[in-house]
Amino acid sequence: MSYKVIIVDDEPLAREILESHLESLDQFELVASCQNAIEANAILQQESIDLMFLDIQMPKMTGMEFLRSLKNPPEVIMTTAYSEYAVEGFELNVIDYLLKPISLERLMQATNKFLERNSGTKQMSEDDEFFFVKADKKMVKIHFNDILYIEGLKDYVIIKKDDSRIITLQTMKSLESKLPDTIFMRIHRSYIVNINKIRAIFGSMVEILEGGKPKNIPVGKNYKDLLHELIDANKL
């Protein structure tokens, strides 16, 4: 399987280095190498891009500004000569942050993170039972087993636990990539549930227990078949 990639950087030499490195990686197909956000935006309108290497310091529109302007951005690896932007980049849920000049070894570390996120085979281990999200100006640790369900709300997601909820600025798609598919399932455009918390399924609803009371969550028509496959396989 190959992933479609674009490079966005106003420096010709920086683009050439990335292009050369990517030629060594068979999993990635370079679709375009753009010198500004305007060119990149046109490509994103025409192509389904999986990964974008995005420079931060560019004229007219910075990489951060461009990323914030995208409603459904691809996965992003930031590139820059300035390390002070790293925290802001990770708040936007980028995969990695590469300082120029970028070595092939460092690029491979970043692309391996991308492949792990998108392999679809992520399994839970003793060292992988939690993750962090940005909320209330701090990084909050969340254990997978504490999550009842996740609800998408425009550019935010609400992570609902039995005794609290956490609101974080990111997309459902980006959060879903962090969750082990052995525990979580997307059942609706706006909902991901912890399958261990499902008590019953009826009609187009699943029932979980929230605060000691039944909570019904809708199942989208595009997700019904997969849900019933899990039932038939006795995985629920």
Rosetta blueprint (number, residue, H / E / L):
1 M L
2 S L
3 Y E
4 K E
5 V E
6 I E
7 I E
8 V E
9 D L
10 D L
11 E L
12 P H
13 L H
14 A H
15 R H
16 E H
17 I H
18 L H
19 E H
20 S H
21 H H
22 L H
23 E L
24 S L
25 L L
26 D L
27 Q L
28 F E
29 E E
30 L E
31 V E
32 A E
33 S E
34 C E
35 Q L
36 N L
37 A H
38 I H
39 E H
40 A H
41 N H
42 A H
43 I H
44 L H
45 Q H
46 Q H
47 E L
48 S L
49 I L
50 D L
51 L E
52 M E
53 F E
54 L E
55 D E
56 I L
57 Q L
58 M L
59 P L
60 K L
61 M L
62 T L
63 G H
64 M H
65 E H
66 F H
67 L H
68 R H
69 S H
70 L L
71 K L
72 N L
73 P L
74 P L
75 E E
76 V E
77 I E
78 M E
79 T E
80 T E
81 A L
82 Y L
83 S H
84 E H
85 Y H
86 A H
87 V H
88 E H
89 G H
90 F H
91 E H
92 L L
93 N L
94 V L
95 I L
96 D E
97 Y E
98 L E
99 L E
100 K L
101 P L
102 I L
103 S L
104 L H
105 E H
106 R H
107 L H
108 M H
109 Q H
110 A H
111 T H
112 N H
113 K H
114 F H
115 L H
116 E H
117 R H
118 N H
119 S L
120 G L
121 T L
122 K L
123 Q L
124 M L
125 S L
126 E L
127 D L
128 D L
129 E L
130 F E
131 F E
132 F E
133 V E
134 K E
135 A E
136 D L
137 K L
138 K E
139 M E
140 V E
141 K E
142 I E
143 H E
144 F H
145 N H
146 D H
147 I E
148 L E
149 Y E
150 I E
151 E E
152 G E
153 L E
154 K L
155 D L
156 Y E
157 V E
158 I E
159 I E
160 K E
161 K E
162 D L
163 D L
164 S L
165 R E
166 I E
167 I E
168 T E
169 L E
170 Q L
171 T L
172 M H
173 K H
174 S H
175 L H
176 E H
177 S L
178 K L
179 L L
180 P L
181 D L
182 T L
183 I L
184 F E
185 M E
186 R E
187 I E
188 H E
189 R L
190 S L
191 Y E
192 I E
193 V E
194 N E
195 I H
196 N H
197 K H
198 I E
199 R E
200 A E
201 I E
202 F E
203 G L
204 S L
205 M E
206 V E
207 E E
208 I E
209 L E
210 E E
211 G L
212 G L
213 K E
214 P E
215 K E
216 N E
217 I E
218 P E
219 V L
220 G L
221 K L
222 N L
223 Y L
224 K H
225 D H
226 L H
227 L H
228 H H
229 E H
230 L H
231 I H
232 D H
233 A L
234 N L
235 K L
236 L L
